[in-house]
Structures are given as structure tokens and as C-alpha cells.
Amino acid sequence: MKKIFLVLVLALTVSVASAWDKRSDEGVVLLATKHLTSEAKSMLTQYLGESYYDDVRYLNTLEQKKMAKHTKEIHYLHLDKDLKPMKVSGDDALAAIEQSLVVVRARNSYSRNDVVKALRTIINLMCDIHNFGYVRIENVPHSQSPFSFVCYAGDYGKRKTTSKMQWTKLWELYSGWHTGFSGDLWAEDMELCLGEKRAELSKGSLHDWATQIGAKAAELYGRINPDYVMTRRERNELEELNYEMMARAGYRLAVLFNEVAK
């Protein structure tokens, strides 16, 4: 079990662009490993067991080398006004996941390198689409690019101070609060707190998940915008929602891997 944990953590380092911090992303993948079938573990070990020496930061490396200008856009989930996945002119996270799943399902027909890249892409982007900082919704202008809003740094007592908060950084903030949490501890905590809801949180197809994520994001975008002033209490309460999305990402990642490994 430790070996598969190591494999997936190393593979996860492709995800430098994710709005969650590295430890949170690791926790998501480590949570997924707790629910992998033996076939899925075997598949991941076969393709990722030694490949981390090559280039585990695949998407980030493309961005750094400017080999593919689209890679920064590939992290986003694009939804129409009805919260259904929509086709966009450039790359899209959901489309990239679907394309990668095709490769992994027919892995015997693809090169080892193609399969490795596909697995890394699935891991990277399943984390991203569950992060509200990467959800873009048609006809919601402030979801189309990063924006800042006013947040009270303190709203208890007489002294109240405000500061600008970036939308994408808000979701990274929550994991940053728990400086003592490693990826393992994140995974253990999510399993302990939400494990009983695993079937409920992972039910549905990839497109169902996208719409569910969109519904939650739409509610947030409906009230949080560049003119919004968020209280400290509200900011703290959103941590629970972010935590649930991390767990959803982990349980659903396991579902995908178990399915394609059959």
C-alpha cells in the first residue's frame, strides 16, 4: 500500500497549477488510493511506478517551456448557462479528462508514454475541476477570469479591517490554515469525516459531476463578485464546502481508475 501511495503522490506533482496547495492535492489522491481495486492499483503501479523520474510535472513543464500555450487554460471547467459541459475553442479540463480516459482504456494500443501522460492528466484535472477557482460558467462574467473582492480580516469586536482577497487564492487559503497537515493526514481526516458518504459523493457520471460542481459554483458566483464584501465568519464557513469538494474529488478519482482498469 505504501508503494501505491508513493506512486500517486509523485504522479500528482504535475499539478502545480492547481488552486489547492500541494498537500491538499496529495490528500485527494491518497484518499482515492484507499478505494482502488487490485486491478487499478496494478495498472497505476505498472505505468507510474518508475515514470516519475521522467517528468512528473508534465502540464507545468509544458507551461514553463511555452511548448503549449493552451496548458494554462486546460485547467478550467467550462459550463453553459444550464450548467452542462460546453465545448470551447481551446482546451478544457473535462474534455482533456475524457480524452485521457480513452487512452487509458485502450492502453494496449497506445505507447507507454501516452498512457503515463493520460494518467497524470486525469489526476491533475480531477483535482482542478472540483476547485471553484477553476469553474467558468456561461453568462457569469466574473467566473471567466480571476477577480478580487473585499474580505474582512476581522469582524469580531469593535475593530474591523478589510483586505482584497483573490477568488482563486481563497480556496488555497483553507489548506494553508492547517500547516501541520500532510497529504496523509488530509486523506485520513476526509475518510474519517466523510467516509460514510462515499457512495453518495461519488455517485453519477463524469458529466453528472461537472453539473453538480457547477450548481455549487453558480450559487457562490451568484452572491460573490468583485463588489462583494465577505465577512470573516462566512469565509470560515466556506471551508467546510471546500473540504467536501476535496473528498468528492478523491472518491471520484477512485471511481474513474477502477472503471478504466477493468
C-alpha positions in Angstrom: 0.0 0.0 0.0 2.8 2.4 0.8 4.2 1.9 -2.7 1.0 2.9 -4.4 0.7 5.9 -2.1 4.2 7.0 -3.2 3.5 6.4 -6.8 0.3 8.6 -6.8 1.9 11.3 -4.7 4.8 11.6 -7.1 2.4 11.5 -10.1 0.4 14.3 -8.5 3.2 16.7 -8.7 2.1 17.6 -12.3 -0.4 19.7 -10.6 1.5 22.8 -9.7 -1.1 24.9 -11.4 -3.9 23.7 -9.1 -5.6 26.3 -6.9 -5.4 23.9 -3.9 -2.0 23.7 -2.4 0.2 20.6 -2.9 -0.7 18.9 0.4 -4.4 19.2 -0.4 -3.9 17.7 -3.8 -1.9 14.9 -2.3 -4.6 14.3 0.2 -7.2 13.9 -2.6 -5.1 11.3 -4.4 -4.2 9.5 -1.2 -7.9 9.3 -0.4 -8.5 7.8 -3.8 -5.9 5.1 -3.1 -7.9 3.8 -0.2 -10.7 2.7 -2.6 -8.8 1.4 -5.6 -9.4 -2.2 -6.8 -6.4 -4.5 -7.1 -6.6 -4.1 -10.9 -6.5 -0.3 -10.6 -3.5 -0.5 -8.2 -1.7 -2.8 -10.6 -2.3 -0.6 -13.5 -1.1 2.5 -11.7 2.0 0.8 -10.4 2.8 -0.5 -13.9 2.7 2.9 -15.5 3.6 5.3 -12.7 5.8 3.1 -10.6 9.0 4.3 -12.3 7.9 7.1 -14.6 8.2 9.9 -12.0 11.9 10.1 -13.0 11.0 11.3 -16.5 8.8 14.3 -15.9 6.2 14.2 -13.2 5.3 17.8 -13.7 4.1 17.3 -17.2 1.5 20.1 -17.6 3.5 22.6 -15.6 6.6 21.8 -17.6 4.8 22.5 -20.8 3.7 25.8 -19.4 7.2 26.7 -18.3 8.8 25.8 -21.7 5.9 27.5 -23.6 5.6 24.3 -25.6 1.9 24.6 -25.4 0.3 28.0 -24.6 -3.1 26.3 -24.1 -2.0 24.4 -20.9 -2.9 27.2 -18.6 -6.5 27.1 -20.0 -6.7 23.3 -19.8 -7.3 23.5 -16.0 -10.7 25.2 -16.4 -14.1 23.5 -16.3 -16.4 25.3 -18.8 -20.2 25.0 -18.3 -23.1 26.6 -20.2 -25.9 28.6 -18.6 -27.7 25.3 -17.8 -24.6 24.0 -16.1 -23.9 21.4 -18.7 -20.4 20.9 -20.1 -19.8 23.1 -23.1 -17.4 22.9 -26.0 -14.9 25.7 -26.1 -12.4 26.8 -28.8 -9.4 25.9 -26.7 -8.6 23.1 -24.3 -10.9 22.3 -21.5 -10.4 20.2 -18.3 -13.4 17.9 -18.8 -12.6 17.2 -22.5 -8.9 16.5 -21.5 -10.0 14.1 -18.8 -12.3 12.3 -21.3 -9.6 12.1 -23.9 -7.2 10.7 -21.3 -9.7 8.1 -20.2 -10.0 6.9 -23.9 -6.2 6.4 -23.9 -6.1 4.6 -20.6 -9.0 2.3 -21.5 -7.2 1.3 -24.8 -3.8 1.4 -23.2 -2.5 -1.7 -25.0 -3.0 0.3 -28.3 -1.0 3.3 -27.1 2.6 4.0 -26.3 3.7 3.8 -22.6 4.4 7.5 -22.7 0.9 8.3 -23.9 -0.6 6.3 -21.1 1.6 7.9 -18.5 0.7 11.4 -19.7 -3.0 10.4 -19.7 -2.9 9.1 -16.1 -1.1 12.2 -14.9 -3.6 14.5 -16.7 -6.6 12.7 -15.1 -5.1 13.1 -11.6 -4.2 16.7 -12.2 -7.5 17.8 -13.7 -9.8 15.8 -11.4 -8.4 18.0 -8.6 -8.8 21.1 -10.7 -12.5 20.7 -11.7 -13.5 20.3 -8.1 -11.9 23.6 -7.1 -14.3 26.5 -7.5 -11.4 28.7 -8.6 -11.4 26.9 -11.9 -15.2 26.8 -12.8 -16.3 29.1 -15.6 -20.0 29.5 -16.3 -21.5 31.0 -19.4 -23.2 34.4 -18.8 -21.4 34.8 -15.4 -18.7 37.4 -16.4 -16.7 37.3 -13.2 -16.3 33.5 -13.5 -14.4 33.9 -16.7 -11.2 35.3 -15.2 -9.7 35.7 -11.7 -11.2 38.5 -9.7 -10.7 40.1 -6.3 -13.3 41.0 -3.7 -13.3 42.6 -0.2 -12.9 40.3 2.8 -13.0 41.3 6.4 -9.8 40.2 8.1 -11.6 40.6 11.4 -15.2 41.2 12.1 -15.5 40.2 15.7 -15.4 43.1 18.2 -15.1 46.8 17.6 -12.0 46.7 15.3 -12.8 45.7 11.7 -10.2 45.6 9.0 -10.7 44.7 5.3 -8.4 43.4 2.6 -8.5 42.3 -1.0 -9.0 38.6 -1.5 -8.4 36.8 -4.8 -11.1 34.3 -5.7 -8.6 31.6 -6.7 -6.5 32.1 -3.6 -9.4 31.8 -1.3 -9.6 28.0 -1.9 -5.9 27.6 -1.4 -6.2 29.5 1.8 -8.1 26.8 3.6 -5.5 24.1 3.3 -2.9 26.7 4.2 -4.5 27.2 7.6 -3.7 23.6 8.5 0.1 23.9 8.4 0.6 20.6 10.3 -1.5 18.6 7.8 0.5 16.3 5.4 -1.2 14.7 2.4 -1.6 11.5 4.5 -3.4 13.4 7.3 -5.7 15.2 4.9 -6.7 11.8 3.4 -7.2 10.2 6.9 -9.3 13.1 8.1 -11.5 13.1 5.0 -12.1 9.4 5.2 -12.9 9.7 8.9 -15.3 12.6 8.5 -16.9 11.8 5.1 -16.2 8.1 4.5 -19.8 7.1 5.3 -21.0 9.4 2.5 -18.6 8.0 -0.1 -21.3 6.3 -2.2 -23.4 9.4 -2.2 -20.4 11.7 -3.0 -19.1 9.6 -5.9 -22.5 8.7 -7.5 -23.0 9.6 -11.1 -21.0 10.0 -14.3 -18.2 12.5 -15.2 -20.8 14.8 -16.8 -23.1 14.5 -13.8 -20.2 15.5 -11.5 -19.5 18.5 -13.7 -23.1 19.7 -13.4 -23.1 19.1 -9.7 -19.9 21.1 -9.3 -21.4 23.8 -11.5 -24.5 24.1 -9.3 -22.5 24.7 -6.2 -20.2 27.2 -8.1 -23.2 29.0 -9.5 -24.7 29.6 -6.1 -21.4 31.1 -5.0 -20.9 33.2 -8.1 -24.5 34.4 -7.6 -23.5 36.3 -4.5 -19.7 36.6 -4.5 -18.4 39.0 -7.2 -15.9 41.9 -7.5 -18.2 44.2 -5.4 -18.9 41.7 -2.7 -17.8 42.2 0.9 -17.3 38.8 2.7 -17.4 38.5 6.5 -14.8 36.6 8.3 -17.4 34.2 9.6 -18.7 33.5 6.1 -15.1 32.9 4.8 -14.6 30.4 7.6 -17.9 28.6 6.8 -16.9 28.1 3.2 -14.0 25.9 4.4 -16.5 23.1 5.0 -17.7 23.3 1.4 -14.1 23.2 0.1 -13.4 20.2 2.3 -16.4 18.3 0.9 -15.2 19.1 -2.7 -11.8 17.7 -1.9 -13.4 14.5 -0.7 -15.6 14.3 -3.8 -12.5 14.6 -6.0 -10.8 11.8 -4.2 -13.7 9.4 -4.2 -14.5 10.1 -7.8 -10.9 9.7 -8.9 -11.0 6.2 -7.5 -14.2 5.5 -9.4 -12.6 6.5 -12.7 -9.4 4.5 -12.1 -11.4 1.4 -11.0 -13.6 1.7 -14.1 -10.8 2.1 -16.7 -8.7 -0.7 -15.1 -11.2 -3.4 -15.8 
